[in-house]
Amino acid sequence: MGEATPDRFTSQTYPVTVHGLEKHGDTTIVTEAGTVGCDVTLHGELGEASQTLTLKPTYVNCTAFGFLSATVAAEGCHRLYHVTTKLGADRYQAHLDNTCPEGQSIKITAGTCKLEIKGQTALTTVDIDDMTTSPPSLNDITIKDTVEGVKYTVTQDGFGCPFGGTGNKTDGQFTSHGALTLRGYIPGTGTQQAIHIG
């Protein structure tokens, strides 16, 4: 059984920029109508050791609900990861907040379907592996989301849209089919800087 942990995202030097890439299908947003898949780039920065890591997502090349083209607008929403539990050597769990500016949300449009995911906190479960035993050039963190109970609102359910009507839903999921790799870099350079949890 895991135990509470004060462990933090750390780097050898600060600040360090943090970058990740999810290819289409690696991580999906699952809804009542089906899945949303995109290529997602993630960017953040660590200014000091912290139990949290904030990443800004950008979504491109999206498909959703059987439609070949979809748009996902982040509108300033971020992923905020909190390290909560140490499971074993280099293995941790975290929870995830979807943080959004006031009045903003992640907005998804596909064909005649529209929905939004507003800010919400303490979504679980997120598994994190700290790859500190790899060669220095490969040191990184991998994150895998199996997050359920994501709330969303269907704002348009037009002809051919597979939702069961508009309104608030609570069956959303953020699901990884692979692990997201996060790597750190010294700002303004292409020099990789190892990040880890400790």
C-alpha positions in Angstrom: 0.0 0.0 0.0 1.3 3.5 -0.9 2.3 6.1 1.7 1.9 9.9 1.7 5.0 11.5 0.1 6.6 14.9 0.3 8.5 14.0 -2.9 8.7 16.7 -5.6 9.5 17.3 -9.2 13.1 18.4 -9.3 16.0 19.3 -11.6 19.7 19.7 -11.2 19.4 23.4 -12.2 16.6 26.0 -12.4 14.7 27.1 -14.2 14.1 24.2 -16.5 11.5 23.9 -19.3 9.5 20.7 -19.5 8.2 19.4 -22.8 6.1 16.4 -23.8 4.3 15.0 -26.9 1.3 12.8 -27.1 0.7 11.3 -30.5 -2.8 10.8 -31.8 -4.4 7.9 -30.0 -1.8 7.8 -27.2 -4.1 9.7 -24.9 -7.9 10.1 -25.5 -10.7 12.0 -24.0 -13.6 9.5 -23.6 -17.2 10.7 -23.5 -20.7 9.3 -23.8 -20.4 9.8 -27.6 -17.0 8.1 -28.0 -13.4 9.3 -28.0 -11.5 12.4 -28.9 -7.9 11.9 -30.1 -5.4 14.6 -31.0 -1.7 15.2 -31.3 -0.9 17.1 -28.1 2.2 19.1 -27.2 2.7 20.0 -23.6 5.0 22.8 -22.2 5.8 23.9 -18.7 8.5 25.2 -16.5 10.0 24.4 -13.1 11.4 27.3 -11.3 12.2 25.3 -8.1 11.5 21.9 -6.7 7.7 21.5 -6.4 5.1 18.9 -5.5 3.2 20.2 -8.6 3.9 20.5 -12.3 1.8 22.7 -14.6 1.7 21.8 -18.3 0.0 23.8 -21.0 -1.5 21.6 -23.8 -1.9 22.4 -27.4 -4.2 20.2 -29.5 -3.9 19.6 -33.3 -4.9 17.0 -35.9 -8.0 15.9 -33.9 -10.7 13.5 -34.6 -13.8 12.7 -32.5 -17.0 10.6 -32.4 -16.4 9.2 -35.9 -15.9 12.7 -37.5 -12.6 12.9 -39.4 -12.0 16.4 -38.2 -12.4 18.0 -34.8 -11.1 21.0 -33.0 -10.0 21.2 -29.4 -9.3 24.6 -28.0 -7.6 24.7 -24.6 -8.5 28.4 -23.9 -5.7 28.8 -21.4 -6.6 25.6 -19.5 -3.6 23.7 -18.0 -2.9 20.3 -16.6 -1.7 20.5 -13.0 -0.1 17.3 -11.6 0.2 16.8 -7.8 2.5 14.1 -6.6 0.6 12.4 -3.8 1.8 8.8 -3.1 5.1 6.8 -3.4 4.3 3.3 -4.6 7.9 2.0 -4.6 11.3 2.7 -6.1 10.8 5.4 -8.8 7.1 4.8 -8.9 4.5 7.4 -7.8 0.9 8.3 -8.1 -0.5 11.8 -8.6 -3.8 13.5 -9.1 -4.7 15.9 -11.8 -6.4 19.3 -11.9 -7.8 20.8 -15.0 -7.2 24.5 -14.2 -8.9 27.1 -16.4 -9.0 30.9 -16.4 -12.3 32.3 -15.1 -15.0 31.8 -17.7 -12.9 29.6 -19.9 -12.9 25.8 -20.6 -11.6 23.2 -23.0 -13.9 23.4 -25.9 -14.4 20.5 -28.4 -16.2 20.8 -31.7 -16.8 17.8 -34.0 -19.4 17.9 -36.8 -22.7 18.9 -35.1 -21.3 18.1 -31.6 -20.0 20.7 -29.2 -18.9 20.2 -25.6 -16.8 21.9 -22.9 -14.7 20.6 -20.0 -14.5 23.2 -17.3 -11.9 23.5 -14.5 -12.0 20.6 -11.9 -9.7 19.2 -9.3 -8.4 16.0 -7.7 -8.9 13.8 -10.7 -7.4 10.3 -10.3 -5.5 8.2 -11.0 -2.2 9.2 -12.6 0.8 6.9 -12.5 4.3 8.3 -12.8 7.6 6.5 -13.4 10.9 8.3 -12.6 13.5 7.0 -15.1 16.5 7.9 -13.0 18.2 4.6 -13.6 18.4 5.2 -17.3 21.6 6.7 -18.9 21.9 10.4 -18.2 20.9 11.4 -21.8 17.6 9.5 -21.3 16.6 10.6 -17.8 13.0 11.6 -17.9 9.6 11.1 -16.3 6.8 9.1 -17.8 3.1 9.7 -17.0 0.1 7.5 -17.6 -3.4 8.8 -17.0 -6.4 6.6 -16.1 -8.6 9.4 -14.9 -12.4 8.8 -14.5 -15.3 11.0 -13.4 -14.4 13.9 -15.6 -17.3 16.4 -15.8 -18.2 18.0 -19.1 -21.2 19.8 -20.7 -22.6 19.0 -24.1 -23.7 22.4 -25.5 -24.8 21.2 -28.9 -26.2 17.8 -30.0 -27.1 18.2 -33.7 -28.1 15.8 -36.4 -25.8 12.8 -36.6 -24.2 13.7 -33.3 -24.1 10.5 -31.1 -24.7 12.2 -27.7 -27.9 11.5 -25.9 -28.8 15.1 -25.6 -27.3 18.3 -24.2 -26.5 19.1 -20.6 -24.1 18.1 -17.9 -22.3 14.7 -17.9 -20.1 13.0 -15.4 -18.8 10.0 -17.3 -15.8 11.5 -18.9 -12.3 10.0 -18.9 -8.7 10.9 -19.7 -7.1 7.6 -20.7 -3.6 6.8 -21.8 -2.9 4.0 -24.3 0.8 4.7 -23.8 3.0 6.6 -21.4 3.6 10.3 -21.9 7.4 11.1 -21.7 8.4 14.5 -20.2 11.9 15.8 -20.7 13.6 18.9 -19.3 15.7 21.4 -21.1 17.9 24.4 -20.1 15.9 27.5 -21.3 17.0 29.0 -24.6 19.2 26.0 -25.5 18.7 22.5 -26.9 20.6 21.0 -23.9 18.6 18.4 -22.1 18.4 18.7 -18.4 17.3 15.7 -16.3 14.1 16.1 -14.3 13.0 13.6 -11.7 11.0 13.1 -8.5 12.8 13.1 -5.2 
